[in-house]
Each structure stands twice: as C-alpha cells, then as structure tokens.
Amino acid sequence: MLDTGLKILLVASEVAPFAKTGGLADVAGSLPKALLLQGNDVRVVLPRYRSISGFNTIGDFPVQVGPRKETCIVRTSQIEAKSPEGVRFVPVYFLDNYHYFDRERYYMFPDEAERFAFFDLACLKMCEALNFIPDVVHCNDWQTGFIPLLIKERARNNPVWEGVASCFTIHNLRYQGNFPRDVLYLLGLGQEYFHPEAVEFYGQVSFMKAGIMYADVINTVSVTYSREIQTPEYGEGLDGVLRKRAKDLYGIINGINYHEFDPKTDPRIFKNFGPDDLEVRKENKYALQREVGLPISDKPLIGVVSRLVDQKGLDILLEAMPSILSLDVEFILLGTGDKFYEEAFSALKKRYPDRVAVFIGFNGVLAQRIYAGSDIFVMPSRFEPCGLGHLIAMRYGSIPIVRKTGGLRDTVMDYDRDSGTGNGFVFEEYSAEALTEAVRRAVSVYRDAGYWQRLVRDTMGLDFSWNKSAALYTELYLEALGRKRRVERPA
C-alpha cells in the first residue's frame, strides 16, 4: 500500500472553488491537491448545489432514505493541482438530487437532516457504483458525521468495506447537526443507537457526535483546538465525549494553497511583489486606499476580512475601535454575517468616514487586495479552530494581531523587538483593552521602519503551505488503517 499510495475519498458539504461559505471549502479544495502530489489516489465528493455548473454526468443509482427511494445522479469535474513537474487533476464527484440540492443556498432548510442523511448514504453507494473502495474515507464536519457508522454497518453485509478506515475532522465544534431521533430511520439505523454511549445528545440525534463516536481517528484543525474542545469552555457539550476518545484525537494545522495565494503572481492585486520588493508592496497599499476612499498616506492601515459573527471577536473590536483610531491609523473591513455587526460597522464608517472603510458582502478580489495592501491584519477571535485569514495575510506581508486561542496560538508568535523573534502580536485576555494594547504595540513597531520591514520580510518567508500538513494527514490515515486492523469499535 505504501509503495502505490493510499486511496482516499474526501467528503465535505462544500469544496472550493465549486461551493464555499467558509474555511471548510478552502481546506477541502486544497488538501486533496497536496495529497495527490504526494503520491496518493485522492478523490473528492460533495453535493451538487444549484450554483454548481460545468460538469459531466456519469450515472445514477437509487438511495433508500427512510420510506422514500431517491435517485442520486453522479456528476464529475476536477480540481487542478500544479507542481514544478506539471499539472495533475483531482477527480471531483457531485452527488445530485433535485429534491434535496436544487435550491438557492446550501444550508439552513427545514429538511436539513434528511438532505445530509441522503448525502451520507449516497457517498457509500457511489463508491460501490464506481468500483472505487477507498482505503480511508476522510469526513469533514457534521454533514458527514454518520459516514463512519454507516461504513461499519455496511461491512456487516459487504466485505469490501471491512478494511476501510474513517477519519473525522472537526472544523468547528459549534455546528453539530442535532435533530429529532427519526433521523435514524432515515439512515436505515436501529433505535439501539439512540443512547448516550452512541449518537443520542440531550434527547436528539447528533451528526457531530456520530462522527466523534464511530470514526477510527478524529482530528481538529490545530493542536491547541484539539485540547481546548476537551474542556467545558470550548467543548460545546461534547467535551466529555472527546475526553473519552482523547487517545484517538489529533490536531493538524491547516495550510494555504501557495499557488493561489502568491503575491508574486496573484492577478487580483494591483502590483505583484515579494519579500524583497516592499516598496512595490507599498504601492498596493496606496492603490487600496484610493479604491476604498481612504486618504492616501503612510499611516498604519489595519485590515479585517471576516465572517461577521460572535466567534470572531467583533464585540471587543467594536468596543476598541475609538481607542484604536486614536492611534492615528486607518481601518478597512470586508465581511458579511450577523445583521447586528453589519449595521454596527456600517455606522462606524459613517462616524469616521476619513479613517474607516467598510464593505458588507463577499468580494474575493477586494479580500486579496486587503491582504496585500494592509499593514496589520486583526483576528481577535473568541475561539478559532484554525483560521486561514491570518495565514494568507502573512503570506502577503500583513502582520497579524491575534488572540491566543486555537490555531492562532499555534501559528503566531508574539514579536520581541530585542531578539527579533516572532511573526505578529498576540494578546490573551478577551477584552477590548487587551486588543487595544496589542494594536498599540504593533503601531509602535510599525513606526520604526527598519524593525517593521525586517518583520515583514521574515514573516513572508514562513512556510504555511499544505506540504507539511498533507504529510501529517497521510500519517493520520495510516494510523487509522492500523487501528482498523487491530480492533473494530463495537456498535
């Protein structure tokens, strides 16, 4: 197996560039490329939402969902994986059903449980229909949570599944997929699974808990988050379950796609540059200020690209903004989310029109220009499983200010002017005062051009590509296969 690579099926509810609402899509679209280039046979599967086009149809099959028999149509495309040796392609399968997925958005429907019960069941039937039985099925977040249990159930009647291992990745434990107990009927599972040692969770059935209970190995997207979620503060009610499976729980930090996020070649930014072209980088700052209507100046420009939700620390950011702006800085925010935060930051723009720019919505080009043009990138998250924005920002030379939590803690080291070590500014207490002090320290270093340019060059030279993380995932898959051979978890 090691000589020919592993057969891996990565399953996710969204995959970039086909469907994206958050970081899960970036991971599901980038990790398979790195796994492919490391010699594995990796394929990706996701639902075919209405917005996805440009595919071929290769077949269909029936799927029993409770009392209903639904048709699953398999469509296919590919993801391009570039390397110095040339271009290769990751096969992508879309599971299509007009009843469940031909809708105007991806999530938040009354029949959410049935939609993803269908998806989980269809993934395994697709493997059989295509004669592709993977060594490892890599499941991601609650929408795929029942697949590890379904694999074990399927192995009872079909021996080809007996040696298939499962890996379940928790990207954000807050979103759990909790539904009434009749979900088990939809999945063809008996009521013997409805108890606290199986998938029952406070009187409901939990897709997330199913993944945690029945996957051969579990991981989160940073080492720190894997520890945090075993505590009541971050465990979202599942900390006890996770502590029981602590020996099977790992943390692997996310990477970013260095071909897509490369300031030397990125067509979305105003001018391309590298660590040795920081004067050219400054031209990106001026062009960004001009585009968003801020005065063109050398004042520190602070950027935020974020979902506008409580998790991201926006309450302390709003509270800190008057103090931060008093440091003679400019501020730009791009994001969408909770109406409260959209309105609050829009009001901030009206209050400080010559110092604040706010754009509500998603704009991929503007996001890249903020990474390339801002001097400082702020992520004051209440909790952060991994985070990708600060990794992209560092790649483009924007120095992060982060709270010491989750993946932010694992990837940002507090800068020390005396030793020259560190790659950002870190604060620990969740408060506006602590955030303001971190900004004050960053602005102080910014105004010493020699120190700041050295910090920017060193930070741009760090490696947060997928290469190392993909190798760790391959090791995790091998660990899952080893455990699968030694012992099968009982129902």
MIMARVEX-530037 format. One record per residue (C-alpha): residue in three letters; x, y, z. Coordinates in steps of 0.02 Angstrom, whole numbers, plus 50000, padded with zeros to 5 digits. Example, Ala and Ser with C-alpha at 12.3 -4.5 7.8 and 13.67 -1.06 7.14 Angstrom:
REM MIMARVEX-530037
Ala506154977550390/Ser506844994750357/
This chain:
REM MIMARVEX-530037
Met500005000050000/Leu501395012150044/Asp502265009149877/Thr500725014049774/Gly499985027049891/Leu498315027149980/Lys496585027649903/Ile495725042249991/Leu493945048749975/Leu493745066050049/Val491925070150087/Ala491325087850125/Ser489745098250109/Glu490715111950020/Val492315112149918/Ala493185127049838/Pro493055132549701/Phe491355124449675/Ala490425129149835/Lys491045139549979/Thr490385148150135/Gly491935146850244/Gly493615139050281/Leu492985121150263/Ala492845123750075/Asp494635130250064/Val495305115050158/Ala494265102750056/Gly494855110849895/Ser496695112349939/Leu497165097150045/Pro496735084549907/Lys497955093249788/Ala499385091049910/Leu498885073049946/Leu498855069349760/Leu500575076949732/Gln501235066149874/Gly500755050349778/Asn499005046349840/Asp497465042249738/Val496295055349812/Arg494535059649757/Val493275072349822/Val491385071449839/Leu490105084949882/Pro488275088849845/Arg487855096449676/Tyr487045112749726/Arg486085123349603/Ser487525135749586/Ile488745122349525/Ser488925120449338/Gly490205114149213/Phe490155095349245/Asn489895078749157/Thr488575065849206/Ile489205048049228/Gly487735038349302/Asp486405036649435/Phe485765024549567/Pro484345023449695/Val484585027949878/Gln483365022250012/Val483025036850132/Gly481805030750263/Pro480175026650171/Arg480735035350010/Lys481805029449868/Glu482755044149795/Thr483835044749639/Cys485635050349655/Ile486425056949495/Val488325056649492/Arg489155070949402/Thr491005074249389/Ser492305087849368/Gln494085090349429/Ile495245101449530/Glu496895106749452/Ala498445103049555/Lys500005112249497/Ser501775107049538/Pro503515110349466/Glu503335093849372/Gly501735099449286/Val499855099049312/Arg498845084549381/Phe496995083349421/Val495975077849572/Pro494325069449521/Val492805077849597/Tyr491095069549611/Phe489475079149635/Leu488005069649707/Asp486455077149632/Asn484645075749682/Tyr483435089349629/His482315086749781/Tyr483715089749906/Phe485015101049823/Asp484225111149683/Arg483985126149797/Glu484535144249806/Arg485755141549950/Tyr486755127450029/Tyr486105126250207/Met484755130750334/Phe483225121450271/Pro481875112650375/Asp482365095750300/Glu484225097850333/Ala484355081050421/Glu483565071850275/Arg484645080850147/Phe486265075550229/Ala485635058350276/Phe485385055950090/Phe487125062850055/Asp487985051350181/Leu487075036050115/Ala487405040749934/Cys489275042849963/Leu489485024450003/Lys488355018649863/Met489345029549743/Cys490955020549791/Glu490155003849752/Ala489405010149589/Leu491085016949530/Asn492055002049596/Phe493135013849699/Ile493275006949875/Pro494465018649967/Asp495725014050100/Val495155029150201/Val493595039850198/His494005057250263/Cys492405065250330/Asn492265083850370/Asp491085091950495/Trp489335086950547/Gln488585084950375/Thr489655069350350/Gly489565063250530/Phe488595047050502/Ile489755040250367/Pro490955031650491/Leu489495022350571/Leu488735018150401/Ile490405010650347/Lys490374999050497/Glu488564994450464/Arg488914991450280/Ala490374980050321/Arg489154967850404/Asn488424963350234/Asn489764968550111/Pro491544962750150/Val492344975750036/Trp492044988550174/Glu492854978350313/Gly494574985950290/Val494005003850255/Ala494545016150390/Ser493745032850430/Cys494445049650484/Phe493285063150550/Thr493885081250551/Ile493055094050664/His493225111050583/Asn492065119750707/Leu491255110450851/Arg489915123750874/Tyr488955117550721/Gln488365099950768/Gly486885094650663/Asn485685089850804/Phe483965083350750/Pro482495072750813/Arg482775054050834/Asp481855049050675/Val483465053350583/Leu483995035550625/Tyr482535028850525/Leu483035039550376/Leu484785032250384/Gly484155014350400/Leu484865012850577/Gly484015005050726/Gln483505013350888/Glu484895004050978/Tyr485995018750929/Phe484895031051022/His485775031451189/Pro487135042251269/Glu488535029951226/Ala488065031151042/Val487285045850947/Glu485985052451069/Phe486375070151127/Tyr485195078551251/Gly483655069951178/Gln484155072250996/Val485225063450868/Ser486885072150835/Phe487805070250669/Met489355077750751/Lys489305065450895/Ala489085051050773/Gly490705055950687/Ile491625057650852/Met490975041050919/Tyr491245029950766/Ala492705036850666/Asp494315026950683/Val495275043150712/Ile494695060850744/Asn495625077050716/Thr495385095550727/Val496235109050626/Ser497515114250757/Val498395106250903/Thr497775119251027/Tyr495965117550972/Ser496075098550994/Arg496485101951177/Glu495265116251201/Ile493755106251145/Gln494075093751284/Thr493625107451410/Pro491885113551459/Glu492315131251399/Tyr492575125951217/Gly491805108551211/Glu490025113851163/Gly489315100051273/Leu490375086551190/Asp491945088851295/Gly491585072951395/Val491405062551237/Leu493005069951167/Arg493965066451327/Lys493425048251316/Arg494175047451141/Ala495695058051183/Lys496905044551127/Asp496095044950954/Leu496045063950942/Tyr497385073550846/Gly497715091350789/Ile498395095850617/Ile498525114150571/Asn497765119450405/Gly498855125850265/Ile498525137550121/Asn498705134849935/Tyr500345143149888/His499935143149703/Glu498315152649729/Phe498975163949867/Asp500615170349794/Pro500945189149795/Lys502225186749657/Thr500925180349533/Asp499185184449603/Pro498205193249464/Arg496945200349588/Ile498125212649673/Phe498685229149600/Lys500545225149583/Asn501475209049612/Phe502885208749739/Gly503945197749851/Pro504875199350017/Asp506225209549933/Asp505015221449845/Leu504215230149994/Glu504195246949906/Val503095238749774/Arg502015231949913/Lys501755249849971/Glu501015253749800/Asn499685240649836/Lys499275249949996/Tyr499085266549907/Ala498015258749770/Leu496915250449901/Gln496685266749995/Arg496205275149832/Glu494965261249787/Val494065261249955/Gly494035280049976/Leu495285282150117/Pro496595295950116/Ile498205290150034/Ser499525290450171/Asp500855280450261/Lys499795278850417/Pro499625260850477/Leu498205252650380/Ile497285239250480/Gly496305226250385/Val494945213750432/Val494215200450316/Ser492995190050416/Arg491315182150439/Leu490365194350547/Val489885182750691/Asp490165182450879/Gln491535169250866/Lys492675181550777/Gly492855193450924/Leu491935207650841/Asp491135213451003/Ile492815218051079/Leu493405225050912/Leu491915236950905/Glu492205242051085/Ala494045245251050/Met493825254950888/Pro493805272650961/Ser495425269051055/Ile496215260550904/Leu495775275050788/Ser496525287150914/Leu498215279250871/Asp498135288350703/Val497775273150595/Glu496605268850452/Phe495435253850454/Ile494595243350320/Leu493375228850347/Leu492625216550225/Gly491355203750281/Thr489585197850296/Gly488595189050431/Asp487525194350577/Lys486455209450541/Phe486975217450707/Tyr488805217850657/Glu488445223150478/Glu487475238150543/Ala488705242150682/Phe490225242850568/Ser489245252450435/Ala488815265250569/Leu490665266050616/Lys491065270550437/Lys489815284850441/Arg490555291050605/Tyr492365290650542/Pro492235292550352/Asp494045298150330/Arg494775283950433/Val493605268950411/Ala493055259350256/Val491775245350272/Phe491135233550137/Ile489725221550178/Gly489705206050071/Phe490915193749993/Asn492195200249869/Gly493665188849831/Val494655201849736/Leu494475215049871/Ala494965202150003/Gln496605198849912/Arg496925217449897/Ile496665219650084/Tyr497915205750120/Ala499165213750000/Gly498865231850049/Ser498525232150236/Asp499985233650356/Ile499135224750501/Phe497815210950498/Val496695208750651/Met495895192450710/Pro495315194650892/Ser494325178350894/Arg493395172151046/Phe493895154850984/Glu494685149550820/Pro494895131150769/Cys496235136150645/Gly495905151750543/Leu496535154950368/Gly496435173850351/His497975177250457/Leu498975164050360/Ile498545172350196/Ala498915189450270/Met500655183950324/Arg500985176850151/Tyr500615194350081/Gly501595203850214/Ser500185209850327/Ile500685206950508/Pro499345198250614/Ile498645203750781/Val497775188650857/Arg497065182151019/Lys497985167351096/Thr496735153751055/Gly496595138450941/Gly497555138850779/Leu498015157150806/Arg499045151850956/Asp499885138150854/Thr500405149350709/Val500765166750779/Met502205170150898/Asp502235186750989/Tyr503535198550917/Asp505015203451025/Arg505925218850964/Asp507525214851060/Ser507775197250994/Gly506905199850827/Thr505885184050854/Gly504035182250821/Asn502865184950675/Gly501435195050748/Phe500655202450903/Val499705191351024/Phe498535195351168/Glu497695183051285/Glu496315191451387/Tyr494695192751291/Ser494435211451311/Ala494445227551212/Glu495855233951323/Ala496995219151284/Leu496625220751098/Thr496975239451100/Glu498645236551188/Ala499155223851055/Val498725236450918/Arg499705249651011/Arg501245238451016/Ala501085234550831/Val500905252850784/Ser502445256950888/Val503495244350792/Tyr502735249950626/Arg503395267550656/Asp505165260750666/Ala505375256750482/Gly506935245950500/Tyr506155234150626/Trp504505233550533/Gln505235229350363/Arg506285215550439/Leu504735208650525/Val503755209050362/Arg505145200450262/Asp505375186950393/Thr503515183750406/Met503295182350218/Gly504665169250218/Leu503745157450336/Asp503015141350262/Phe501175138550293/Ser500895128350135/Trp499955111850134/Asn501525101350108/Lys501895097850292/Ser500055096450342/Ala499675084350200/Ala501095073150257/Leu500365073250432/Tyr498655068650362/Thr499435053950270/Glu500185048150434/Leu498475050150516/Tyr497665039550380/Leu498965025950408/Glu498625026750595/Ala496755024750559/Leu497095009650449/Gly498205001950582/Arg496855003950714/Lys495554996950595/Arg496544981050576/Arg496864979050763/Val495134982150832/Glu493394986250769/Arg492384998050881/Pro490784989450939/Ala489064996350898/
